[in-house]
């Protein structure tokens, strides 16, 4: 297990987007991002650095319409890459929980790499936009990520005032929770489930 390098690569092309994404679970937090959605790139960079993941994303989308399709499809690809990289999930901790303070904000993300997709999203943002980025896309991102990674994700924004800080805390918490959940635990023998499969 010590030499295990878990990597997922996804290429997705539709009439709306063209995306290439590579995720290395056992990384160092390096990113190479070119998506046409600057705020999402900022969040993905934070996610990777706090999760110690290496993440490469090249995306072209119909951002002249809006950012929706690009954000959604990047989340789809990231979820598929994570699911691919983890394989049968042998030896992982499976669960992860992270609280992240960001100035006046406290965000929390809890994950279960259960192979049963579900999202609980308890976050309301005071601003409809951060710059040109529509904040409703944060829910869209987390939902599509949970669906394609086949994981149970609980997003809880405990409090805050600044919309940028709120979203930042959640993406950092996502990275940290997934870092914990994907760690190989030498005490775990086989698949971490009483069913024998995830």
Beta strands, then each sheet from edge to edge (+ up, - down):
strand 1: 7-13
strand 2: 17-24
strand 3: 31-34
strand 4: 54-61
strand 5: 95-102
strand 6: 105-112
strand 7: 118-122
strand 8: 129-130
strand 9: 133-134
strand 10: 152-159
sheet 1: 1+ 2- 4+ 3+
sheet 2: 5+ 6- 10+ 7+
sheet 3: 8+ 9-
end
